[in-house]
Amino acid sequence: MDNKRLARDWFAKAQNDLLAADNNLAAEKVPFDAVCFHCQQAAEKLLKGFLVAHGREYPITHNLLAILTEILEIEPCADCLYDNLALLTPYAVEIRYPDETMTLTREASDEARQAAQEVFEWVKNNMGELFE
């Protein structure tokens, strides 16, 4: 499979995660942990797709800041994603298990969704031809 097609597949999976987050946010009873997890997953898939589209290997990690480090070698302006990725990174693993220290709210879920949207917009603006 060529890099562009594989990147499109990554982007499609990311859009499914965003849809899952949106569907959960619209539910009568919102699973805040699931929303935050899907937002993190969307960002991760978008970043990995970006690397794939550029013919680069992506690190096997859920740490979005580690993935960003690889992207910065290609596109230095990606540093604008830092705050959004820092917000989303804890939702990769920690959120999936019971933890008394991480209590999520509607506000946290909305922030995660906004952060994921900003990552989506950045990738789409830089890789638009792969979203058409």
PEPE-V72002 format. One record per helix or strand of 3 or more residues. SS is the DSSP state (helix for helix, strand for strand). FROM is the first residue (numbers start at 1). LEN is the number of residues. If there is no record, write none. Layout:
SS|FROM|LEN  SS|FROM|LEN
This chain:
helix|3|23  helix|32|22  helix|64|9  helix|76|14  helix|94|3  helix|106|21  helix|128|3
